[in-house]
């Protein structure tokens, strides 16, 4: 029983560690439309390989920056601001 509890705690912690940021619980009617947001991202010089809405209420892209480095960026869907970014060195 004790090993089952430990395994459950470890799995929960691992899932939490892999989760992206929390952006909003706000009403989607206040969000920038997906196609508009994608165009704004392209206008900033990024190329988009994958665009999605996360469970934390963010827009997320996988793609490349102006120097062709791989990026993973989370954007707030109401403001378009970067919430979290990972870039290849």
FIBA-544574 format. One record per atom (N, C-alpha, C, O): residue number from 1; residue in one letter; x, y, z. Coordinates in steps of 0.05 Angstrom, whole numbers, m for minus. Last residue first. Layout:
+------+------+--------+--------+--------+
| resi | resn |      u |      v |      w |
+------+------+--------+--------+--------+
|  NUM |    A |      X |      Y |      Z |
...
+------+------+--------+--------+--------+
This chain:
+------+------+--------+--------+--------+
| resi | resn |      u |      v |      w |
+------+------+--------+--------+--------+
|   89 |    X |    402 |    541 |   m560 |
|   89 |    X |    426 |    557 |   m558 |
|   89 |    X |    442 |    556 |   m584 |
|   89 |    X |    463 |    569 |   m586 |
|   88 |    X |    332 |    546 |   m570 |
|   88 |    X |    356 |    530 |   m574 |
|   88 |    X |    381 |    549 |   m573 |
|   88 |    X |    380 |    571 |   m584 |
|   87 |    X |    289 |    572 |   m520 |
|   87 |    X |    302 |    575 |   m546 |
|   87 |    X |    327 |    558 |   m546 |
|   87 |    X |    341 |    555 |   m526 |
|   86 |    X |    227 |    581 |   m491 |
|   86 |    X |    251 |    564 |   m491 |
|   86 |    X |    263 |    566 |   m519 |
|   86 |    X |    249 |    563 |   m539 |
|   85 |    X |    186 |    624 |   m454 |
|   85 |    X |    199 |    618 |   m479 |
|   85 |    X |    223 |    600 |   m474 |
|   85 |    X |    238 |    605 |   m455 |
|   84 |    X |    124 |    649 |   m430 |
|   84 |    X |    148 |    632 |   m425 |
|   84 |    X |    159 |    626 |   m453 |
|   84 |    X |    145 |    622 |   m472 |
|   83 |    X |     93 |    691 |   m446 |
|   83 |    X |     91 |    683 |   m418 |
|   83 |    X |    115 |    666 |   m411 |
|   83 |    X |    126 |    668 |   m389 |
|   82 |    X |     89 |    746 |   m488 |
|   82 |    X |    103 |    721 |   m483 |
|   82 |    X |    102 |    715 |   m453 |
|   82 |    X |    108 |    732 |   m437 |
|   81 |    X |     24 |    773 |   m504 |
|   81 |    X |     50 |    775 |   m491 |
|   81 |    X |     62 |    747 |   m487 |
|   81 |    X |     48 |    728 |   m482 |
|   80 |    X |    m28 |    773 |   m521 |
|   80 |    X |     m7 |    767 |   m541 |
|   80 |    X |     21 |    768 |   m530 |
|   80 |    X |     41 |    763 |   m544 |
|   79 |    X |    m72 |    781 |   m490 |
|   79 |    X |    m54 |    803 |   m494 |
|   79 |    X |    m33 |    799 |   m515 |
|   79 |    X |    m22 |    818 |   m527 |
|   78 |    X |   m100 |    733 |   m490 |
|   78 |    X |   m115 |    758 |   m490 |
|   78 |    X |    m98 |    782 |   m496 |
|   78 |    X |   m107 |    802 |   m507 |
|   77 |    X |    m65 |    690 |   m489 |
|   77 |    X |    m84 |    692 |   m511 |
|   77 |    X |   m100 |    718 |   m512 |
|   77 |    X |   m113 |    724 |   m532 |
|   76 |    X |      4 |    694 |   m480 |
|   76 |    X |    m22 |    699 |   m467 |
|   76 |    X |    m42 |    704 |   m489 |
|   76 |    X |    m38 |    721 |   m506 |
|   75 |    X |     44 |    642 |   m507 |
|   75 |    X |     34 |    669 |   m509 |
|   75 |    X |      8 |    671 |   m493 |
|   75 |    X |     m8 |    653 |   m493 |
|   74 |    X |    103 |    605 |   m505 |
|   74 |    X |     75 |    607 |   m495 |
|   74 |    X |     67 |    636 |   m496 |
|   74 |    X |     82 |    653 |   m485 |
|   73 |    X |    147 |    573 |   m549 |
|   73 |    X |    138 |    598 |   m537 |
|   73 |    X |    109 |    596 |   m529 |
|   73 |    X |     92 |    587 |   m545 |
|   72 |    X |    204 |    545 |   m569 |
|   72 |    X |    178 |    537 |   m558 |
|   72 |    X |    169 |    561 |   m541 |
|   72 |    X |    182 |    568 |   m522 |
|   71 |    X |    248 |    544 |   m625 |
|   71 |    X |    236 |    557 |   m602 |
|   71 |    X |    210 |    542 |   m594 |
|   71 |    X |    197 |    529 |   m610 |
|   70 |    X |    310 |    536 |   m659 |
|   70 |    X |    284 |    524 |   m651 |
|   70 |    X |    274 |    539 |   m626 |
|   70 |    X |    290 |    545 |   m608 |
|   69 |    X |    336 |    587 |   m700 |
|   69 |    X |    339 |    571 |   m675 |
|   69 |    X |    311 |    560 |   m668 |
|   69 |    X |    291 |    575 |   m671 |
|   68 |    X |    337 |    623 |   m742 |
|   68 |    X |    331 |    595 |   m748 |
|   68 |    X |    338 |    576 |   m724 |
|   68 |    X |    344 |    553 |   m728 |
|   67 |    X |    337 |    675 |   m728 |
|   67 |    X |    364 |    663 |   m733 |
|   67 |    X |    361 |    632 |   m738 |
|   67 |    X |    381 |    618 |   m737 |
|   66 |    X |    284 |    685 |   m717 |
|   66 |    X |    296 |    699 |   m740 |
|   66 |    X |    323 |    687 |   m747 |
|   66 |    X |    331 |    688 |   m771 |
|   65 |    X |    261 |    620 |   m694 |
|   65 |    X |    263 |    649 |   m692 |
|   65 |    X |    277 |    660 |   m717 |
|   65 |    X |    282 |    645 |   m736 |
|   64 |    X |    213 |    568 |   m705 |
|   64 |    X |    240 |    579 |   m707 |
|   64 |    X |    239 |    609 |   m705 |
|   64 |    X |    220 |    622 |   m713 |
|   63 |    X |    170 |    526 |   m665 |
|   63 |    X |    179 |    537 |   m691 |
|   63 |    X |    207 |    547 |   m690 |
|   63 |    X |    224 |    535 |   m676 |
|   62 |    X |    112 |    517 |   m631 |
|   62 |    X |    138 |    505 |   m636 |
|   62 |    X |    146 |    515 |   m663 |
|   62 |    X |    131 |    513 |   m682 |
|   61 |    X |     71 |    557 |   m589 |
|   61 |    X |     82 |    550 |   m615 |
|   61 |    X |    108 |    534 |   m612 |
|   61 |    X |    123 |    538 |   m593 |
|   60 |    X |     10 |    564 |   m555 |
|   60 |    X |     37 |    554 |   m555 |
|   60 |    X |     46 |    549 |   m583 |
|   60 |    X |     31 |    538 |   m600 |
|   59 |    X |    m33 |    603 |   m517 |
|   59 |    X |    m26 |    595 |   m544 |
|   59 |    X |      3 |    587 |   m543 |
|   59 |    X |     20 |    600 |   m530 |
|   58 |    X |    m62 |    578 |   m455 |
|   58 |    X |    m42 |    593 |   m470 |
|   58 |    X |    m43 |    585 |   m500 |
|   58 |    X |    m53 |    564 |   m507 |
|   57 |    X |    m90 |    547 |   m417 |
|   57 |    X |   m102 |    571 |   m429 |
|   57 |    X |    m83 |    589 |   m443 |
|   57 |    X |    m86 |    613 |   m442 |
|   56 |    X |    m69 |    500 |   m402 |
|   56 |    X |    m66 |    523 |   m383 |
|   56 |    X |    m77 |    548 |   m395 |
|   56 |    X |    m73 |    570 |   m383 |
|   55 |    X |    m72 |    466 |   m444 |
|   55 |    X |    m91 |    462 |   m422 |
|   55 |    X |    m90 |    485 |   m402 |
|   55 |    X |   m109 |    488 |   m386 |
|   54 |    X |    m61 |    508 |   m503 |
|   54 |    X |    m53 |    489 |   m481 |
|   54 |    X |    m75 |    486 |   m461 |
|   54 |    X |    m95 |    501 |   m460 |
|   53 |    X |    m69 |    507 |   m571 |
|   53 |    X |    m80 |    519 |   m546 |
|   53 |    X |    m74 |    498 |   m524 |
|   53 |    X |    m80 |    475 |   m527 |
|   52 |    X |    m16 |    512 |   m620 |
|   52 |    X |    m38 |    498 |   m606 |
|   52 |    X |    m47 |    515 |   m582 |
|   52 |    X |    m33 |    534 |   m574 |
|   51 |    X |     23 |    502 |   m677 |
|   51 |    X |      9 |    521 |   m661 |
|   51 |    X |    m13 |    507 |   m647 |
|   51 |    X |    m28 |    491 |   m659 |
|   50 |    X |     85 |    486 |   m707 |
|   50 |    X |     60 |    476 |   m694 |
|   50 |    X |     49 |    498 |   m676 |
|   50 |    X |     64 |    512 |   m662 |
|   49 |    X |    119 |    519 |   m735 |
|   49 |    X |    117 |    491 |   m743 |
|   49 |    X |     91 |    479 |   m732 |
|   49 |    X |     77 |    463 |   m746 |
|   48 |    X |    125 |    584 |   m755 |
|   48 |    X |    110 |    566 |   m738 |
|   48 |    X |    109 |    538 |   m750 |
|   48 |    X |    100 |    534 |   m773 |
|   47 |    X |    176 |    632 |   m749 |
|   47 |    X |    162 |    613 |   m766 |
|   47 |    X |    149 |    593 |   m748 |
|   47 |    X |    161 |    585 |   m728 |
|   46 |    X |    179 |    701 |   m729 |
|   46 |    X |    180 |    672 |   m723 |
|   46 |    X |    167 |    656 |   m746 |
|   46 |    X |    150 |    666 |   m760 |
|   45 |    X |    172 |    755 |   m736 |
|   45 |    X |    195 |    742 |   m748 |
|   45 |    X |    198 |    712 |   m742 |
|   45 |    X |    218 |    700 |   m750 |
|   44 |    X |    127 |    779 |   m723 |
|   44 |    X |    149 |    784 |   m704 |
|   44 |    X |    174 |    769 |   m714 |
|   44 |    X |    196 |    771 |   m702 |
|   43 |    X |     91 |    760 |   m760 |
|   43 |    X |    100 |    787 |   m763 |
|   43 |    X |    124 |    794 |   m745 |
|   43 |    X |    139 |    812 |   m751 |
|   42 |    X |     80 |    711 |   m736 |
|   42 |    X |     95 |    711 |   m761 |
|   42 |    X |    107 |    739 |   m766 |
|   42 |    X |    129 |    742 |   m775 |
|   41 |    X |     49 |    730 |   m693 |
|   41 |    X |     74 |    716 |   m687 |
|   41 |    X |     92 |    715 |   m712 |
|   41 |    X |    116 |    720 |   m710 |
|   40 |    X |      6 |    752 |   m721 |
|   40 |    X |     23 |    769 |   m704 |
|   40 |    X |     50 |    756 |   m698 |
|   40 |    X |     70 |    770 |   m698 |
|   39 |    X |    m15 |    705 |   m743 |
|   39 |    X |     m4 |    726 |   m761 |
|   39 |    X |     14 |    745 |   m745 |
|   39 |    X |     35 |    753 |   m755 |
|   38 |    X |    m32 |    679 |   m697 |
|   38 |    X |    m12 |    667 |   m714 |
|   38 |    X |      1 |    687 |   m732 |
|   38 |    X |     26 |    687 |   m736 |
|   37 |    X |    m72 |    715 |   m681 |
|   37 |    X |    m48 |    711 |   m664 |
|   37 |    X |    m26 |    698 |   m681 |
|   37 |    X |     m3 |    706 |   m678 |
|   36 |    X |   m109 |    708 |   m723 |
|   36 |    X |    m97 |    735 |   m718 |
|   36 |    X |    m71 |    732 |   m702 |
|   36 |    X |    m51 |    745 |   m708 |
|   35 |    X |   m123 |    655 |   m716 |
|   35 |    X |   m110 |    663 |   m741 |
|   35 |    X |    m97 |    690 |   m738 |
|   35 |    X |    m76 |    695 |   m750 |
|   34 |    X |   m146 |    657 |   m663 |
|   34 |    X |   m122 |    641 |   m669 |
|   34 |    X |   m108 |    650 |   m694 |
|   34 |    X |    m83 |    653 |   m695 |
|   33 |    X |   m164 |    721 |   m636 |
|   33 |    X |   m170 |    698 |   m652 |
|   33 |    X |   m145 |    684 |   m661 |
|   33 |    X |   m124 |    696 |   m666 |
|   32 |    X |   m151 |    735 |   m569 |
|   32 |    X |   m144 |    742 |   m596 |
|   32 |    X |   m150 |    718 |   m613 |
|   32 |    X |   m142 |    696 |   m606 |
|   31 |    X |   m206 |    726 |   m523 |
|   31 |    X |   m180 |    718 |   m534 |
|   31 |    X |   m176 |    730 |   m562 |
|   31 |    X |   m195 |    735 |   m577 |
|   30 |    X |   m256 |    735 |   m505 |
|   30 |    X |   m236 |    757 |   m501 |
|   30 |    X |   m209 |    750 |   m512 |
|   30 |    X |   m191 |    767 |   m512 |
|   29 |    X |   m282 |    688 |   m512 |
|   29 |    X |   m291 |    711 |   m529 |
|   29 |    X |   m272 |    735 |   m526 |
|   29 |    X |   m272 |    753 |   m543 |
|   28 |    X |   m263 |    654 |   m473 |
|   28 |    X |   m249 |    654 |   m499 |
|   28 |    X |   m259 |    676 |   m518 |
|   28 |    X |   m246 |    682 |   m538 |
|   27 |    X |   m255 |    679 |   m409 |
|   27 |    X |   m274 |    672 |   m430 |
|   27 |    X |   m260 |    675 |   m457 |
|   27 |    X |   m247 |    695 |   m463 |
|   26 |    X |   m198 |    657 |   m371 |
|   26 |    X |   m217 |    677 |   m382 |
|   26 |    X |   m234 |    666 |   m404 |
|   26 |    X |   m227 |    646 |   m417 |
|   25 |    X |   m159 |    633 |   m347 |
|   25 |    X |   m184 |    618 |   m346 |
|   25 |    X |   m206 |    635 |   m359 |
|   25 |    X |   m230 |    627 |   m359 |
|   24 |    X |    m92 |    636 |   m371 |
|   24 |    X |   m118 |    648 |   m365 |
|   24 |    X |   m140 |    626 |   m363 |
|   24 |    X |   m138 |    605 |   m375 |
|   23 |    X |    m40 |    610 |   m365 |
|   23 |    X |    m44 |    637 |   m376 |
|   23 |    X |    m70 |    650 |   m367 |
|   23 |    X |    m70 |    672 |   m356 |
|   22 |    X |      7 |    571 |   m334 |
|   22 |    X |    m21 |    578 |   m333 |
|   22 |    X |    m25 |    607 |   m343 |
|   22 |    X |    m13 |    625 |   m332 |
|   21 |    X |     58 |    535 |   m371 |
|   21 |    X |     48 |    556 |   m353 |
|   21 |    X |     18 |    559 |   m355 |
|   21 |    X |      5 |    550 |   m373 |
|   20 |    X |     57 |    462 |   m375 |
|   20 |    X |     65 |    489 |   m384 |
|   20 |    X |     53 |    510 |   m365 |
|   20 |    X |     40 |    503 |   m345 |
|   19 |    X |     81 |    405 |   m339 |
|   19 |    X |     60 |    422 |   m348 |
|   19 |    X |     71 |    450 |   m356 |
|   19 |    X |     90 |    460 |   m344 |
|   18 |    X |    120 |    374 |   m316 |
|   18 |    X |    119 |    376 |   m345 |
|   18 |    X |     99 |    396 |   m356 |
|   18 |    X |     99 |    402 |   m380 |
|   17 |    X |    108 |    376 |   m262 |
|   17 |    X |    133 |    387 |   m271 |
|   17 |    X |    134 |    391 |   m302 |
|   17 |    X |    147 |    409 |   m312 |
|   16 |    X |     60 |    348 |   m260 |
|   16 |    X |     60 |    376 |   m254 |
|   16 |    X |     86 |    389 |   m265 |
|   16 |    X |     85 |    412 |   m275 |
|   15 |    X |     78 |    296 |   m271 |
|   15 |    X |     59 |    309 |   m289 |
|   15 |    X |     58 |    339 |   m285 |
|   15 |    X |     56 |    354 |   m304 |
|   14 |    X |    110 |    288 |   m226 |
|   14 |    X |    122 |    287 |   m253 |
|   14 |    X |    103 |    301 |   m273 |
|   14 |    X |    113 |    316 |   m290 |
|   13 |    X |     72 |    288 |   m185 |
|   13 |    X |     93 |    308 |   m186 |
|   13 |    X |    106 |    310 |   m213 |
|   13 |    X |    112 |    332 |   m223 |
|   12 |    X |     42 |    243 |   m199 |
|   12 |    X |     29 |    269 |   m198 |
|   12 |    X |     50 |    291 |   m200 |
|   12 |    X |     47 |    311 |   m214 |
|   11 |    X |     81 |    203 |   m193 |
|   11 |    X |     69 |    208 |   m219 |
|   11 |    X |     55 |    235 |   m220 |
|   11 |    X |     56 |    249 |   m241 |
|   10 |    X |     92 |    208 |   m138 |
|   10 |    X |    113 |    213 |   m158 |
|   10 |    X |    102 |    218 |   m186 |
|   10 |    X |    111 |    236 |   m200 |
|    9 |    X |     43 |    193 |   m116 |
|    9 |    X |     54 |    220 |   m111 |
|    9 |    X |     75 |    227 |   m132 |
|    9 |    X |     76 |    249 |   m141 |
|    8 |    X |     39 |    140 |   m135 |
|    8 |    X |     19 |    160 |   m142 |
|    8 |    X |     29 |    188 |   m138 |
|    8 |    X |     25 |    206 |   m155 |
|    7 |    X |     83 |    117 |   m110 |
|    7 |    X |     82 |    117 |   m139 |
|    7 |    X |     62 |    139 |   m148 |
|    7 |    X |     67 |    153 |   m167 |
|    6 |    X |     68 |    122 |    m56 |
|    6 |    X |     92 |    135 |    m65 |
|    6 |    X |     91 |    138 |    m96 |
|    6 |    X |     98 |    159 |   m106 |
|    5 |    X |     22 |     89 |    m56 |
|    5 |    X |     20 |    117 |    m49 |
|    5 |    X |     44 |    133 |    m59 |
|    5 |    X |     41 |    155 |    m70 |
|    4 |    X |     46 |     40 |    m68 |
|    4 |    X |     26 |     51 |    m86 |
|    4 |    X |     22 |     81 |    m81 |
|    4 |    X |     20 |     96 |   m100 |
|    3 |    X |     78 |     32 |    m23 |
|    3 |    X |     91 |     36 |    m49 |
|    3 |    X |     71 |     47 |    m70 |
|    3 |    X |     79 |     62 |    m88 |
|    2 |    X |     39 |     24 |     16 |
|    2 |    X |     57 |     48 |     18 |
|    2 |    X |     70 |     53 |     m9 |
|    2 |    X |     72 |     76 |    m17 |
|    1 |    X |     17 |    m24 |      0 |
|    1 |    X |      0 |      0 |      0 |
|    1 |    X |     17 |     25 |      0 |
|    1 |    X |     12 |     44 |    m14 |
+------+------+--------+--------+--------+
